[in-house]
């Protein structure tokens, strides 16, 4: 039973990764974020002019921090994970151990759309 549950978890993760395949394999020029706290790992992508950020708490302890984005955005959409919010210029991180968030930033629409 435990093995079946673990295998179902692997399948679920594979489906989620596959749904972001175009973004993860994109060849655009991603944003450069110069300073991020040591406790988190950040990876940026540019896919068809839309900026994406993958944020991972790589430790087992909770992390609460923030860092500045290289430019201001009107809207942030949390597409997977949890524990981030934005005012359009900064990204706030409040994650439990080994949490992650995958967010999309663009200048479509009006107000910044922060998620917790």
Residue pairs with C-beta under 8 A, 6 or more apart in sequence:
16 80
17 24
20 79
20 80
20 102
22 47
23 45
23 47
23 52
24 45
26 45
26 46
26 47
26 48
28 45
28 46
28 47
28 48
28 49
29 46
30 44
30 45
30 46
30 51
30 52
31 44
31 46
31 51
31 53
31 69
31 70
31 71
32 44
32 70
33 42
33 44
33 53
33 67
33 68
33 69
33 70
34 70
35 67
35 68
36 42
36 67
37 63
37 65
37 67
37 93
39 57
39 58
39 59
39 61
39 63
39 65
40 55
40 56
40 57
40 58
40 63
40 65
40 93
40 95
41 55
41 56
41 58
42 53
42 54
42 55
42 56
42 67
43 53
43 54
44 51
44 52
44 53
44 54
45 51
45 52
45 53
45 54
46 52
50 104
50 105
50 106
51 73
51 104
51 105
51 106
52 102
52 103
52 104
52 105
53 91
53 102
53 103
53 105
54 100
54 101
54 102
55 81
55 83
55 84
55 91
55 93
55 95
55 100
55 101
55 102
55 103
56 98
56 99
56 100
57 63
57 83
57 93
57 95
57 96
57 97
57 98
57 99
57 100
58 98
59 97
59 98
60 97
60 98
61 97
62 94
62 95
62 96
62 97
63 93
63 94
63 95
64 93
64 94
64 95
65 92
65 93
66 90
66 91
66 92
66 93
67 90
67 91
67 93
68 89
68 90
68 91
69 86
69 88
69 89
69 90
69 91
69 105
72 88
72 89
73 86
73 88
73 89
73 105
73 106
73 107
73 112
74 88
74 106
74 107
74 108
74 109
74 110
74 111
74 112
75 105
75 106
75 107
75 108
75 109
75 110
75 111
75 112
75 113
76 84
76 85
76 86
76 88
76 91
76 103
76 104
76 105
76 112
76 113
76 114
76 115
77 103
77 104
77 105
77 106
77 113
77 115
78 84
78 101
78 102
78 103
78 115
79 102
79 103
79 104
80 100
80 101
80 102
81 99
81 100
81 101
81 102
82 95
82 99
82 101
82 115
82 116
83 93
83 94
83 95
83 96
83 99
83 101
83 116
84 91
84 92
84 93
84 94
84 95
84 101
84 103
84 115
84 116
85 91
85 92
85 94
85 114
85 115
85 116
86 92
86 103
86 105
86 112
86 114
87 112
87 114
88 112
91 103
92 114
93 101
94 116
95 101
103 115
